Amino acid sequence: MFLSVFDMFKVGIGPSSSHTMGPMVAAARFLDMMRASPFEFSGLRGSLHGSLAFTGVGHATDRATILGLAGFVPDTYDNDKAESALAEIAETQVVSPEGLPELKFDPKTDLTFDFEHQLTGHANGMILMATDAQGDVILRQVYYSIGGGFVLTEEELAEGKATDEGDPVPFPFKSAVEMLDMARTSGKSIAEMKRANEIARGCADSFAKGTARLWQVMNDCIERGLTTDGILPGGLSVRRRAKGIHDALQAERGMNLNAPHTINDWMSVYAMAVNEENAAGGQVVTAPTNGAAGVLPAVLRYYLDHVPGASETHIEDFLLTAAAIGGLVKFNASISGAEAGCQAEVGSAAAMAAAGLCAVMGGTPEQVENAAEIALEHHLGMTCDPVAGLVQVPCIERNGLGAIKAVSAASLALRGDGQHFVPLDAVIETMRQTGHDMHERYKETSLGGLAVNVPNC
């Protein structure tokens, strides 16, 4: 099994990888399908189902779909151009994607939220349609946004399409047991095996540049969050807090006011900075999702800024190790909040971050696996219940606590020898089963939990 670092960590836009990035990617795929078709098209339609319908407005799913049909993609997204395009589409009721004729599309009537009919393949379903001059549908495709910005068509999902396509890799582990066996046999670290797999599928130079860009975007996102205040969009009037907390922490330095537990505030503020940017629709990196995008960058920033002997030369190993663990979770369970609750998002992110930190602090493969297991185990059962369907409450603080758990898990694992009672594979399978059994109201539908017990005003 091979899932690239650049599949697990994608540069995109907030507030949600499954509800914002995924629909935009699906729309781009549909445009490609139209370009390859012999039909003559005149218009577009779409419908959003399941969780994409229930929390679509709060997650900007409609906005992302419209922009995707206009030719926008997450990796090169420009907010100013997007705002201009949305205004023009609302006025003209036409989209003009490159390589296709002008297409009739009225955002008010041609994109619907279908709350009654959930598609069978996944909680995040959408249908895109192209019409002829008479308004008849002549091309139709069902897409599922399965978490982390990954999108599959109805046919791909039914075929059980794997994420692993391409030339063989030297270390094709599909479980933690296989990963540790290969590490022992080869004498390599998890990061070294993962790097060998990446280079077998690509170029060493482009890989290094790609991972450097990932951290640059992550760290830039932290910095924007630490220096921006104001009110987050969406109607809840949630204040940005990262800047105020960061300013206070900086002012306290050197004043002998800091209790030892203040380090937790540093971890939290880095994570909150990212997720406030995500909530504002800013540029983030899925890690493994947007809703959980703050955990891993916060732990990596904590390592670089607060751990004696930390080195930027270890950033790549951190990301490689984290991606290896994230790949196991995605392959054997889920990273989608709509499919398995927040245990699949913040829980997975904490496991990835714990593994990365343990690795760069000298942990053995067995200790790394233990760190990931501890972090994920103690997120089991966590629901996804965003108030008003916005990725704000409890999501922003939850990333901060996920970062703290990740660091604690890595520290505990480093205190041991890697031997432990509960294997990571067992925790991943437990998370899968728990997500399957969890009632849908607790899986990113905003129909239960905090979403119904906190006034949306």
Wavefront OBJ file of the C-alpha trace (Angstrom):
o trace
v 0.000 0.000 0.000
v 1.324 3.429 -0.942
v -0.193 6.810 -0.177
v 2.065 9.733 -0.972
v 2.982 12.479 1.444
v 1.441 14.828 -1.124
v -1.851 12.931 -0.985
v -1.979 13.054 2.791
v -0.839 16.696 2.975
v -2.547 18.848 0.348
v -2.355 22.617 0.020
v -5.888 23.901 -0.094
v -8.477 26.243 1.355
v -10.698 26.288 4.428
v -12.885 25.554 6.118
v -13.150 21.837 5.262
v -11.163 19.348 3.217
v -14.166 17.066 2.723
v -16.854 19.748 2.423
v -14.930 22.545 0.663
v -11.869 21.137 -1.091
v -13.516 17.833 -2.044
v -16.505 19.384 -3.856
v -14.187 21.801 -5.657
v -12.024 18.870 -6.768
v -15.133 16.935 -7.833
v -16.284 19.875 -9.934
v -12.860 20.069 -11.599
v -13.048 16.362 -12.402
v -16.504 16.818 -13.898
v -15.232 19.631 -16.125
v -12.484 17.295 -17.360
v -15.144 14.671 -18.055
v -17.102 17.229 -20.088
v -13.996 18.267 -22.030
v -13.424 14.646 -23.015
v -17.046 14.135 -24.067
v -18.338 14.451 -27.666
v -21.566 16.105 -26.500
v -22.395 19.768 -26.894
v -23.255 21.255 -23.527
v -25.355 24.267 -22.631
v -25.767 24.225 -18.863
v -24.835 22.748 -15.476
v -26.726 21.494 -12.437
v -25.792 19.877 -9.147
v -27.167 18.495 -5.899
v -25.560 18.031 -2.481
v -26.522 15.102 -0.256
v -25.991 13.774 3.265
v -23.485 15.691 5.330
v -22.664 17.918 2.361
v -26.267 19.118 2.518
v -26.712 19.301 6.297
v -23.570 21.346 6.963
v -22.901 22.596 3.459
v -23.632 26.261 4.066
v -21.408 26.430 7.157
v -18.636 24.598 5.324
v -18.993 26.746 2.164
v -19.777 23.639 0.101
v -22.061 25.545 -2.256
v -19.462 28.251 -2.762
v -16.722 25.689 -3.412
v -18.850 23.768 -5.909
v -19.758 26.918 -7.825
v -16.123 28.007 -7.975
v -15.044 24.509 -8.989
v -17.510 24.561 -11.886
v -16.036 27.924 -12.864
v -12.561 26.367 -13.069
v -11.050 27.078 -9.637
v -8.915 24.409 -7.929
v -7.692 24.328 -4.284
v -3.956 24.316 -4.950
v -3.937 27.619 -6.878
v -6.938 29.242 -5.214
v -6.960 33.049 -5.175
v -9.585 34.534 -2.844
v -9.827 37.921 -4.600
v -10.392 36.275 -7.976
v -12.891 33.901 -6.382
v -14.939 36.753 -4.906
v -14.997 38.493 -8.270
v -16.026 35.285 -10.041
v -18.858 34.593 -7.592
v -20.255 38.077 -8.049
v -20.110 37.738 -11.832
v -21.769 34.308 -11.798
v -24.573 35.591 -9.554
v -25.184 38.455 -11.976
v -24.849 36.651 -15.322
v -25.966 33.128 -14.286
v -23.187 31.783 -16.500
v -19.876 30.000 -15.839
v -17.029 29.986 -18.337
v -14.504 27.257 -17.496
v -11.457 26.986 -19.730
v -11.873 24.661 -22.696
v -15.676 24.673 -22.576
v -18.364 27.011 -23.942
v -20.271 29.397 -21.692
v -22.603 27.299 -19.570
v -25.887 28.385 -18.024
v -25.756 28.077 -14.261
v -27.943 29.909 -11.751
v -26.501 29.326 -8.256
v -29.946 29.865 -6.695
v -31.725 27.135 -8.637
v -29.133 24.911 -10.292
v -27.340 23.822 -7.112
v -29.649 22.261 -4.549
v -29.275 20.967 -1.000
v -31.074 17.622 -0.930
v -31.807 16.786 2.712
v -34.134 13.901 1.890
v -32.049 11.571 -0.274
v -28.715 10.379 1.069
v -26.576 8.619 -1.502
v -25.598 5.096 -0.556
v -21.835 5.189 -1.053
v -20.722 7.706 1.582
v -22.099 10.407 3.861
v -20.544 13.098 1.637
v -22.257 12.672 -1.718
v -22.938 15.008 -4.630
v -24.319 14.729 -8.153
v -23.123 16.916 -11.018
v -24.997 17.130 -14.314
v -24.499 18.777 -17.694
v -27.436 19.663 -19.930
v -28.057 20.287 -23.592
v -29.737 23.310 -25.179
v -33.191 21.927 -24.270
v -32.191 21.566 -20.627
v -32.069 17.763 -20.714
v -29.332 16.028 -18.719
v -26.865 14.400 -21.108
v -23.954 13.790 -18.716
v -24.208 12.869 -15.034
v -21.724 11.769 -12.406
v -22.002 10.933 -8.706
v -19.007 11.914 -6.576
v -18.111 11.104 -2.982
v -15.816 13.317 -0.936
v -14.298 10.708 1.355
v -12.182 12.949 3.590
v -8.910 14.833 3.378
v -9.754 16.231 -0.064
v -9.934 12.742 -1.609
v -12.728 12.292 -4.157
v -14.053 9.122 -5.804
v -16.737 8.648 -8.431
v -19.623 6.277 -7.747
v -17.980 3.691 -9.996
v -14.559 4.024 -8.361
v -16.073 3.572 -4.921
v -18.067 0.515 -6.041
v -14.942 -1.033 -7.554
v -13.113 -0.553 -4.268
v -10.544 1.586 -5.999
v -7.334 1.638 -3.980
v -5.273 4.733 -3.384
v -2.244 2.724 -4.479
v -1.718 3.012 -8.211
v 1.611 2.999 -9.976
v 4.958 1.255 -9.928
v 5.805 -1.084 -7.030
v 7.458 0.482 -3.981
v 10.180 -1.152 -1.851
v 8.214 -1.019 1.420
v 4.488 -1.583 0.697
v 3.255 -1.930 4.278
v -0.526 -2.045 4.787
v -0.530 -2.363 8.565
v 1.554 -1.308 11.539
v 2.666 -4.900 12.013
v 3.989 -5.022 8.450
v 5.598 -1.600 8.896
v 7.487 -2.705 12.006
v 8.493 -6.038 10.438
v 9.929 -4.225 7.411
v 11.743 -1.756 9.655
v 13.366 -4.586 11.634
v 14.314 -6.528 8.507
v 15.702 -3.521 6.632
v 17.250 -1.708 9.590
v 15.584 1.485 8.359
v 13.452 3.995 10.205
v 9.834 4.561 9.226
v 10.840 7.851 7.602
v 13.610 6.150 5.600
v 11.209 3.510 4.302
v 8.595 6.122 3.466
v 11.216 8.257 1.673
v 12.329 5.249 -0.386
v 8.721 4.656 -1.408
v 8.262 8.293 -2.392
v 11.436 8.402 -4.476
v 10.484 5.125 -6.189
v 7.380 6.916 -7.467
v 9.018 10.263 -8.231
v 12.108 12.450 -8.154
v 14.234 13.018 -5.046
v 14.760 16.687 -5.867
v 11.081 17.453 -6.466
v 10.195 15.503 -3.338
v 12.483 17.631 -1.186
v 11.081 20.823 -2.716
v 7.542 19.559 -2.200
v 7.976 18.777 1.490
v 9.705 22.123 2.033
v 6.704 23.856 0.484
v 4.302 21.931 2.710
v 6.023 23.157 5.863
v 6.306 26.667 4.457
v 2.552 26.826 3.863
v 1.851 25.326 7.305
v 4.152 27.753 9.080
v 2.889 30.742 7.092
v -0.609 29.769 8.166
v 0.493 29.737 11.817
v 2.066 33.174 11.433
v -1.046 34.660 9.825
v -3.173 33.262 12.604
v -0.877 34.627 15.308
v -1.002 38.150 13.880
v -4.652 38.460 12.818
v -7.566 39.295 15.074
v -11.233 40.074 14.526
v -14.445 38.067 14.160
v -14.661 34.839 12.180
v -17.250 34.684 9.383
v -20.370 32.549 9.547
v -22.712 34.271 11.951
v -21.617 32.892 15.328
v -19.496 35.994 16.041
v -16.626 33.830 17.275
v -13.612 35.969 18.127
v -10.149 35.055 16.930
v -8.136 34.384 20.090
v -4.757 33.166 18.863
v -3.256 36.637 18.454
v -4.250 37.773 21.944
v -2.975 34.593 23.574
v 0.272 34.743 21.610
v 0.821 38.403 22.489
v 0.319 37.590 26.175
v 2.689 34.614 26.038
v 5.383 36.731 24.417
v 4.933 39.487 27.003
v 5.355 36.981 29.839
v 8.689 35.694 28.553
v 11.548 36.608 30.836
v 9.230 37.786 33.631
v 9.382 34.549 35.649
v 5.593 34.357 35.487
v 5.354 31.124 33.573
v 4.231 27.979 35.328
v 5.523 24.780 33.691
v 2.097 24.038 32.216
v 2.232 27.275 30.192
v 3.931 25.231 27.476
v 0.477 23.787 26.808
v -0.682 27.273 25.883
v 2.069 27.525 23.284
v 1.023 24.227 21.705
v -2.623 25.294 21.742
v -2.037 28.738 20.300
v -0.118 27.377 17.315
v -2.970 24.980 16.566
v -5.674 27.587 17.150
v -3.886 29.999 14.811
v -4.150 27.458 11.989
v -7.757 26.597 12.626
v -8.823 30.206 12.901
v -7.259 30.737 9.484
v -9.071 27.649 8.243
v -12.388 28.900 9.634
v -11.822 32.183 7.794
v -11.365 30.327 4.486
v -7.609 30.837 4.359
v -4.898 28.661 2.844
v -4.108 25.582 4.922
v -2.618 22.127 4.474
v -4.776 19.068 5.084
v -3.132 17.194 7.944
v -4.915 14.892 7.306
v -8.023 17.123 6.978
v -8.801 20.825 7.221
v -10.853 20.419 10.382
v -7.786 18.870 12.020
v -5.210 20.965 10.152
v -3.791 22.654 13.257
v -2.601 19.640 15.256
v 0.422 18.540 13.240
v 1.810 22.024 12.401
v 1.434 22.978 16.077
v 3.445 19.969 17.238
v 6.129 20.541 14.613
v 6.346 24.228 15.520
v 6.513 23.255 19.216
v 9.417 20.950 18.404
v 11.316 23.592 16.437
v 10.763 26.466 18.882
v 10.729 24.792 22.276
v 12.663 21.494 22.216
v 16.399 21.794 22.923
v 18.504 20.471 20.053
v 15.671 20.657 17.514
v 16.757 21.043 13.907
v 14.947 22.070 10.732
v 16.776 19.220 8.984
v 14.332 16.893 10.749
v 11.189 18.460 9.268
v 11.118 16.044 6.362
v 11.442 13.017 8.657
v 8.603 14.384 10.794
v 6.313 14.715 7.774
v 7.306 11.332 6.328
v 6.659 9.507 9.596
v 3.362 11.293 10.124
v 2.240 10.499 6.579
v 3.066 6.824 7.067
v 0.777 6.654 10.095
v -1.935 8.697 8.371
v -1.841 6.325 5.426
v -2.447 3.335 7.702
v -5.438 5.053 9.302
v -6.947 6.035 5.964
v -6.338 2.642 4.357
v -7.732 0.610 7.256
v -10.361 2.962 8.716
v -11.173 6.591 7.853
v -9.996 10.179 8.185
v -13.493 11.541 7.473
v -15.539 13.191 10.215
v -18.697 12.547 8.199
v -17.871 8.849 8.143
v -16.431 8.218 11.616
v -16.715 11.360 13.738
v -13.914 13.589 14.971
v -11.913 10.594 16.191
v -11.132 10.146 12.493
v -9.956 13.737 12.091
v -8.361 15.151 15.242
v -7.646 11.624 16.493
v -5.808 10.718 13.305
v -3.988 14.059 13.310
v -2.832 13.529 16.894
v -1.574 10.040 16.056
v 0.339 11.377 13.052
v 1.837 14.265 15.019
v 2.790 12.038 17.955
v 4.559 9.652 15.601
v 6.401 12.474 13.853
v 7.567 14.039 17.105
v 8.644 10.712 18.563
v 10.660 9.979 15.423
v 12.570 13.276 15.340
v 13.326 12.978 19.051
v 15.145 9.711 18.446
v 12.355 7.184 18.892
v 12.672 3.691 17.482
v 10.032 2.428 15.032
v 8.430 0.548 17.931
v 8.281 3.711 20.036
v 6.867 5.654 17.080
v 4.102 3.069 16.646
v 3.429 3.259 20.391
v 3.183 7.054 20.270
v 0.629 6.899 17.457
v -1.344 4.235 19.312
v -1.519 6.242 22.543
v -2.672 9.385 20.754
v -5.358 7.675 18.682
v -6.572 5.447 21.509
v -7.435 8.453 23.640
v -9.547 10.051 20.944
v -11.740 6.981 20.400
v -15.428 7.821 20.356
v -14.973 11.543 19.752
v -17.969 12.924 17.888
v -18.074 15.572 15.167
v -20.711 18.126 16.194
v -19.827 21.572 14.797
v -22.138 24.299 16.059
v -24.113 25.824 13.161
v -22.181 23.565 10.780
v -19.155 25.852 11.066
v -15.626 24.541 11.610
v -15.236 26.784 14.659
v -16.854 25.461 17.837
v -15.550 23.087 19.168
v -13.117 22.506 16.301
v -10.598 25.300 16.939
v -9.912 24.476 20.603
v -10.125 20.758 19.870
v -7.042 21.064 17.656
v -5.150 22.662 20.534
v -6.020 19.804 22.851
v -5.154 17.326 20.102
v -1.667 18.836 19.878
v -1.206 18.563 23.649
v -2.277 14.911 23.561
v 0.113 14.243 20.687
v 3.099 15.650 22.580
v 2.126 13.744 25.724
v 1.758 10.530 23.727
v 5.203 10.949 22.146
v 6.750 11.671 25.535
v 5.175 8.601 27.131
v 6.305 6.402 24.251
v 9.881 7.708 24.523
v 9.874 6.787 28.233
v 9.238 3.153 27.244
v 10.980 0.615 25.055
v 8.257 0.315 22.425
v 6.610 -2.715 23.998
v 2.974 -2.091 24.905
v -0.331 -3.871 25.425
v -2.584 -2.451 22.688
v -1.266 -2.533 19.095
v -1.854 0.437 16.783
v -3.623 -1.848 14.293
v -6.158 -2.788 16.994
v -6.859 0.870 17.780
v -7.319 1.707 14.093
v -9.771 -1.170 13.703
v -11.580 -0.088 16.876
v -11.875 3.419 15.483
v -13.339 2.004 12.269
v -15.905 -0.067 14.178
v -16.782 2.827 16.492
v -17.325 5.105 13.510
v -19.536 2.497 11.855
v -21.658 2.175 14.998
v -21.817 5.908 15.751
v -25.204 7.507 15.073
v -25.157 9.772 12.048
v -26.232 12.796 14.117
v -22.743 12.750 15.650
v -20.918 12.535 12.320
v -20.621 16.086 10.940
v -24.334 16.559 10.338
v -24.716 19.121 13.154
v -27.827 17.222 14.275
v -26.526 16.230 17.719
v -24.085 17.012 20.507
v -22.908 20.578 20.976
v -24.523 21.535 17.692
v -27.998 21.229 19.241
v -27.184 22.093 22.853
v -25.441 25.424 22.239
v -27.542 28.341 20.918
v -26.429 29.260 17.405
v -26.281 32.941 18.144
l 1 2 3 4 5 6 7 8 9 10 11 12 13 14 15 16 17 18 19 20 21 22 23 24 25 26 27 28 29 30 31 32 33 34 35 36 37 38 39 40 41 42 43 44 45 46 47 48 49 50 51 52 53 54 55 56 57 58 59 60 61 62 63 64 65 66 67 68 69 70 71 72 73 74 75 76 77 78 79 80 81 82 83 84 85 86 87 88 89 90 91 92 93 94 95 96 97 98 99 100 101 102 103 104 105 106 107 108 109 110 111 112 113 114 115 116 117 118 119 120 121 122 123 124 125 126 127 128 129 130 131 132 133 134 135 136 137 138 139 140 141 142 143 144 145 146 147 148 149 150 151 152 153 154 155 156 157 158 159 160 161 162 163 164 165 166 167 168 169 170 171 172 173 174 175 176 177 178 179 180 181 182 183 184 185 186 187 188 189 190 191 192 193 194 195 196 197 198 199 200 201 202 203 204 205 206 207 208 209 210 211 212 213 214 215 216 217 218 219 220 221 222 223 224 225 226 227 228 229 230 231 232 233 234 235 236 237 238 239 240 241 242 243 244 245 246 247 248 249 250 251 252 253 254 255 256 257 258 259 260 261 262 263 264 265 266 267 268 269 270 271 272 273 274 275 276 277 278 279 280 281 282 283 284 285 286 287 288 289 290 291 292 293 294 295 296 297 298 299 300 301 302 303 304 305 306 307 308 309 310 311 312 313 314 315 316 317 318 319 320 321 322 323 324 325 326 327 328 329 330 331 332 333 334 335 336 337 338 339 340 341 342 343 344 345 346 347 348 349 350 351 352 353 354 355 356 357 358 359 360 361 362 363 364 365 366 367 368 369 370 371 372 373 374 375 376 377 378 379 380 381 382 383 384 385 386 387 388 389 390 391 392 393 394 395 396 397 398 399 400 401 402 403 404 405 406 407 408 409 410 411 412 413 414 415 416 417 418 419 420 421 422 423 424 425 426 427 428 429 430 431 432 433 434 435 436 437 438 439 440 441 442 443 444 445 446 447 448 449 450 451 452 453 454 455 456 457
